[in-house]
């Protein structure tokens, strides 16, 4: 069963799986923040650089497998499989959305 996720979140996962990274500006707020592996990436340019670095470091696919909403927070658990040690892993993606765009994203085990 396919999860019903906000369009911005679907776009983010499509980009994570190799879709056009120019679409980041359509799903992230201009001042958005991403926290991944204890590193903070602030703004579209930094988020685009983070995506490029991740793609260059390894080949992977991200598949959302569960989602829960609590107040303004959306938590999506995704299976990440690729050519990296420990693959596959389940990672939690905690999204905060504002005006149908991702305002913040934190990725954690």
C-alpha positions in Angstrom: 0.0 0.0 0.0 1.4 3.4 -1.0 1.6 6.0 1.8 -0.4 9.2 1.4 2.3 11.9 1.9 2.2 15.6 1.3 3.4 16.6 -2.2 6.5 18.3 -0.9 7.5 15.1 1.0 6.9 13.0 -2.1 9.0 15.4 -4.2 11.8 15.2 -1.6 11.9 11.4 -1.7 11.8 11.4 -5.6 14.8 13.7 -5.6 16.5 11.5 -3.0 16.0 8.6 -5.5 17.7 10.5 -8.4 15.0 12.9 -9.7 16.0 16.4 -10.8 17.7 18.2 -7.9 16.5 21.5 -9.3 13.1 20.6 -7.9 14.5 21.1 -4.3 13.3 24.7 -4.5 9.7 23.4 -5.1 9.6 21.3 -1.9 11.9 23.1 0.5 11.2 26.6 2.0 14.1 29.0 1.0 15.3 29.1 4.7 14.8 25.4 5.3 17.1 23.4 7.6 18.2 19.7 7.2 20.0 17.9 9.9 21.6 14.6 8.8 24.4 12.7 10.5 24.7 15.5 13.1 25.4 18.1 10.4 23.1 21.0 9.7 22.4 22.3 6.2 20.7 25.7 6.1 19.0 27.1 2.9 18.4 25.7 -0.5 22.1 25.9 -1.7 23.4 24.0 1.3 20.6 21.4 1.0 21.4 21.0 -2.7 25.1 20.5 -1.8 24.2 17.9 0.8 22.1 16.0 -1.7 25.0 16.1 -4.3 27.5 14.8 -1.6 25.2 12.0 -0.6 24.7 10.9 -4.2 28.5 11.0 -4.9 29.3 9.1 -1.7 27.1 6.1 -2.5 24.3 4.7 -4.6 21.1 4.2 -2.7 17.3 4.1 -2.9 14.9 5.4 -0.3 11.5 3.8 0.3 9.0 5.3 2.8 7.4 2.4 4.7 5.5 4.2 7.5 4.2 7.6 8.4 2.6 9.3 11.4 1.4 12.8 12.0 1.4 14.6 15.4 0.5 18.2 15.4 2.7 19.9 12.8 5.3 17.1 12.7 5.2 14.4 10.2 7.5 11.4 10.8 8.3 9.1 7.9 10.2 5.9 8.4 12.1 5.0 5.3 14.1 2.0 4.2 17.4 3.1 2.7 19.3 0.5 0.7 22.5 0.9 -1.2 26.2 0.3 -1.5 27.1 1.5 2.0 28.0 -0.4 5.2 25.0 -1.7 7.1 22.6 -1.5 4.2 19.7 -1.6 4.4 18.7 0.7 7.3 15.5 2.2 8.6 15.8 5.9 9.1 13.3 8.3 10.6 12.6 11.5 8.7 11.0 14.2 10.9 9.4 16.8 8.7 8.0 20.2 9.7 6.0 21.8 6.9 4.9 25.4 6.4 2.7 26.6 3.5 3.1 23.2 1.7 6.9 23.3 1.8 9.4 21.6 4.0 10.6 24.0 6.7 12.8 21.5 8.5 13.9 17.9 8.1 15.8 15.8 10.6 17.1 12.4 9.7 18.0 9.9 12.4 18.2 6.1 13.1 
